[in-house]
Amino acid sequence: MDYYNSDGTWETFCANGARCAVKLLYEKKYINEKSSFVSGDGIHEAIIKDKQVSIKMKTPKFISDKIIIKGHEGYVVDSGAMHFCTRINKIYKMKNLEEIGKKIRNSKIFQPKGVNVNFFKKINNSTLEVITYEKGVERLMLSCGSGSLAALFYASKDFNFNYEVDCTSKGGNLKISYDKDWKNVWISGETVLLFESVVNLKHFI
């Protein structure tokens, strides 16, 4: 699976995009309920059960020490794609978070490729709220799978969580399950195909 942002830039991985691709291939009867695929960050397993599509993720890891960008403290986490994750310490309006996310994404330290930005807030031991500013799209997203995983990975270092956590966002809930060593990590959620289209590749060659 190759993933491209809406601005045409290639990204190593997109968990929600992968879940949608798996659902489409399953509906077209190209794959069974259990399958595997290769993406820019390696091999992934996929399982479909009812409307739920689950993707096994690579073990996330910290790419930076704790850093402060534009007044916001956090870490860069590789969860298949690169995310700068920072804790929300006060109430922000979405418009303000979008402006902050844009400034962090375009910070000199992340050039030339930039970085995705994830704001998070712990709700309880089984719920984490995540808001994502995605590079290549250049705005707040309704949901981001790899971003939710990156935020939970960071948050779990500072807070106690259960080994199955609902990551909530404006686009809905993603359930992330993991073990003590983060070796068996899965992202699950409902996937709905909204429409189909056809691309004539002759126009792009």
Secondary structure, 3 states (H helix, E strand, C coil): CCEECCCCCEECCCHHHHHHHHHHHHHCCCCCCEEEEEECCEEEEEEEECCEEEEEECCCEECCCCEEECCEEEEEEECCCEEEEEECCCCCCHHHHHHHHHHHHCCHHHCCCCCEEEEEEEEECCEEEEEEEECCCCEEECCCHHHHHHHHHHHHHHCCCCCEEEEEECCEEEEEECCCCCCCEEEEEECCCCCCCCCCHHHHC
